[in-house]
Amino acid sequence: MRKYFIAAIGMLCALLLCQKAAAQSAEVHLLASNGIKAVVEDLLPQAEHSIGHTITVEFSPTANLKQKIEAGGAFDVVIVTPEAIADLSKGGKTMEGAEISIYGTPISRAGIGIAIRKGSPRPDISTPEAIKSALLNAKAVAYAPQGASTPAITRMLDSLGIAEALKSKTVLLQGSDLTIAAVLDGRADFVITLVSELLPIKGLEVVGPLPDKFQQYIKFSAAVSASTKNADAAKALVDFLAGPSALPVIKARGMEAH
């Protein structure tokens, strides 16, 4: 009898060890906005070491990620705008609680800028009148129709009174990769998007941020899925991204701390 008892204890211990190993090796699936792509890519090895789990990442515009989650897409952590997280929270897609903000955990913010193909003449965009002239004289201008920066760009064009004049030479493409490619291959003179999306690209030259009158900082926050099966690791990832270890990379990639 004692022999069977010892064997049963051994099997139970083995099972618990297997469960612990499985929990430690489980992947954490992160959905992240293109606006914070460079930061996440740089921090990934350090983040995996910190939380003890492999992290798989999917990048896309905030609007696309929100739609994916609302349609039932699986994830453990999402990094998008606070407004998008608030909508997801209201829909029961992200964790709620007395200590959890409906807007998620703040990670960073980025301003909007303009870039050209490296070696092209640098336009003056330092004032509203200067950027108006530069845009009107451009062959074509590229930006995303659904990007986090799009509302601010639209307001700027309306305020300058050139929205209608630019329609015929505006290249609207989904996501920063495609809009940036339009400048790199010569289809457009300028790309307008978050500075954090422009700085890492070889072949691009950031002319500068939008004038103060039109500048808007896009904030990014993180939230844990309400249906995650790896809550501890997901929360640990959010804590790491919002902590001091991530700050040097956030600043190096053209973003600011939350």
C-alpha positions in Angstrom: 0.0 0.0 0.0 2.8 2.3 0.9 4.4 1.6 -2.5 1.3 2.7 -4.3 1.0 5.8 -2.2 4.6 6.8 -3.0 4.0 6.2 -6.7 0.8 8.3 -6.6 2.7 11.1 -4.9 5.4 10.9 -7.5 2.9 11.0 -10.4 1.2 14.0 -8.8 4.5 15.9 -8.4 5.4 15.1 -12.0 2.0 16.4 -13.2 2.4 19.6 -11.2 5.9 20.1 -12.6 4.6 19.6 -16.1 1.8 22.1 -15.6 4.3 24.6 -14.2 6.6 24.1 -17.1 3.7 24.5 -19.6 2.6 27.7 -17.9 6.1 29.1 -18.1 6.5 28.2 -21.7 3.1 29.4 -22.9 3.4 32.1 -25.4 2.0 35.6 -24.8 0.2 36.9 -27.9 0.6 40.7 -28.2 -1.4 42.9 -30.6 0.4 46.3 -31.1 -0.3 49.4 -33.0 2.1 50.3 -35.8 2.8 53.5 -33.9 4.8 51.6 -31.3 6.2 48.9 -33.5 9.9 50.0 -33.3 9.7 50.2 -29.5 8.2 46.8 -29.1 10.6 45.2 -31.6 13.6 46.7 -29.7 12.2 45.7 -26.3 11.1 42.2 -27.2 14.2 40.2 -26.1 14.4 42.1 -22.8 10.6 41.7 -22.3 10.7 37.9 -22.9 13.6 37.6 -20.4 11.7 39.7 -17.8 8.4 37.7 -17.9 9.9 34.3 -18.7 7.7 33.7 -21.7 8.0 33.8 -25.5 6.1 36.8 -26.9 4.5 36.6 -30.4 3.6 40.0 -31.9 1.1 41.2 -34.5 1.4 44.8 -35.7 -1.4 46.7 -37.4 -3.2 50.1 -37.3 -5.2 50.7 -34.1 -8.5 50.6 -36.0 -7.7 47.2 -37.6 -6.7 45.7 -34.2 -9.8 47.0 -32.6 -11.9 45.4 -35.3 -10.0 42.1 -35.0 -10.6 41.9 -31.3 -14.3 42.9 -31.6 -14.7 40.1 -34.1 -13.4 37.6 -31.6 -9.7 37.5 -32.4 -7.6 35.9 -29.6 -4.9 37.9 -27.8 -3.3 38.3 -24.4 -2.2 41.9 -24.4 -3.1 44.8 -26.7 -1.4 48.1 -27.2 -3.5 50.7 -28.9 -4.9 54.2 -28.2 -6.6 54.7 -24.8 -9.9 55.5 -26.6 -9.8 52.2 -28.4 -9.1 50.3 -25.2 -12.0 52.1 -23.5 -14.3 50.8 -26.3 -12.9 47.3 -25.9 -13.3 47.5 -22.1 -16.9 48.5 -22.5 -17.4 45.6 -24.8 -16.0 43.1 -22.3 -12.9 42.4 -24.3 -10.3 43.6 -21.8 -9.9 43.2 -18.1 -11.8 45.5 -15.7 -11.5 46.1 -12.0 -11.2 48.7 -9.3 -7.5 49.2 -9.9 -7.7 48.9 -13.7 -8.4 52.0 -15.7 -10.9 51.7 -18.5 -8.2 53.4 -20.7 -5.6 50.8 -19.9 -2.1 51.3 -18.6 -0.3 54.2 -20.2 2.9 53.3 -22.1 4.0 56.2 -24.3 3.0 58.9 -26.7 4.2 60.1 -30.1 3.9 63.3 -32.1 3.0 63.6 -35.8 5.7 64.4 -38.4 6.5 64.7 -42.1 9.2 62.7 -43.9 10.7 62.8 -47.4 12.9 60.4 -49.4 16.4 60.8 -48.3 18.3 63.3 -50.5 15.2 65.1 -51.6 14.9 68.9 -51.1 13.8 69.7 -47.5 10.7 71.8 -47.4 10.0 74.4 -44.7 7.2 73.1 -42.5 8.0 75.2 -39.4 4.8 77.4 -39.5 1.2 77.0 -40.7 1.9 79.1 -43.8 5.1 77.3 -44.6 3.5 73.8 -44.3 0.5 75.0 -46.4 2.8 76.1 -49.2 4.9 72.9 -49.0 1.8 70.7 -49.2 0.3 72.6 -52.1 3.6 72.4 -54.0 4.0 68.7 -53.5 3.5 66.2 -56.3 1.6 63.9 -53.9 1.2 63.4 -50.2 0.7 60.0 -48.5 -1.0 59.1 -45.2 -3.3 56.4 -43.9 -7.0 56.9 -44.1 -7.6 55.1 -40.7 -4.3 55.7 -38.8 -4.2 57.1 -35.3 -2.8 60.3 -36.7 -5.4 60.7 -39.4 -7.9 62.9 -37.5 -5.2 65.4 -36.6 -4.0 65.5 -40.3 -7.6 66.0 -41.5 -8.1 68.8 -39.0 -4.9 70.5 -40.2 -5.9 70.4 -43.8 -9.3 71.8 -43.0 -7.8 74.5 -40.9 -5.4 75.5 -43.7 -8.3 75.5 -46.2 -6.5 73.1 -48.6 -8.4 69.8 -48.0 -10.2 70.1 -51.3 -7.1 71.2 -53.2 -5.1 68.2 -52.0 -7.7 65.5 -52.8 -6.4 64.9 -56.2 -2.9 64.3 -55.1 -3.4 62.5 -51.8 -2.3 58.9 -51.7 -4.4 57.1 -49.1 -2.9 53.7 -48.2 -3.7 51.3 -45.3 -0.9 51.3 -42.7 2.4 53.1 -42.3 4.4 50.5 -44.3 2.4 51.3 -47.5 2.3 55.0 -47.0 6.1 55.1 -46.4 6.7 52.9 -49.4 4.9 55.5 -51.5 7.5 58.1 -50.7 10.5 55.6 -51.0 9.4 54.6 -54.5 8.7 58.2 -55.6 4.9 58.1 -55.9 4.6 60.8 -53.2 6.8 63.6 -52.0 5.7 63.5 -48.3 4.4 61.0 -45.8 2.6 62.2 -42.8 2.3 59.9 -39.8 3.7 59.4 -36.3 7.4 60.3 -35.9 7.9 56.9 -34.2 6.9 55.2 -37.4 9.2 57.4 -39.6 12.5 57.4 -37.7 13.4 53.7 -38.0 13.0 53.6 -41.8 16.2 53.6 -43.9 15.9 55.9 -46.9 13.6 58.3 -45.2 14.5 61.7 -43.7 12.2 63.2 -41.1 11.7 66.9 -42.0 10.2 67.7 -38.6 7.0 67.6 -36.5 3.9 69.4 -37.5 3.7 73.0 -36.4 2.5 73.4 -32.7 -0.9 74.7 -33.9 -1.6 71.3 -35.5 0.4 69.0 -33.4 -1.3 66.2 -31.6 0.3 63.6 -29.4 -1.1 60.1 -29.9 -1.1 58.1 -26.7 -0.6 54.4 -26.5 -1.9 52.2 -23.6 -1.8 48.5 -22.9 -4.6 46.2 -21.6 -4.9 42.5 -20.8 -7.5 40.4 -22.6 -10.5 39.5 -20.4 -10.3 35.9 -21.8 -6.5 35.4 -21.5 -5.4 32.0 -20.2 -2.1 33.4 -19.1 -3.1 36.4 -17.0 0.0 36.6 -14.8 2.4 36.7 -17.8 0.2 39.2 -19.6 0.1 41.5 -16.6 3.9 41.1 -16.2 4.4 42.2 -19.8 2.2 45.3 -19.3 4.1 46.2 -16.1 7.5 45.8 -18.0 6.4 48.0 -20.9 5.1 50.7 -18.5 8.2 50.5 -16.2 11.5 52.3 -16.1 13.4 49.6 -18.1 11.5 50.5 -21.3 12.1 54.3 -21.1 15.5 54.5 -22.8 14.1 52.6 -25.9 10.9 54.7 -25.9 12.9 57.9 -26.1 15.4 56.5 -28.6 12.5 55.7 -30.9 11.1 59.2 -31.1 8.4 58.7 -28.4 7.9 60.2 -25.0 7.1 58.6 -21.7 3.4 58.4 -20.7 
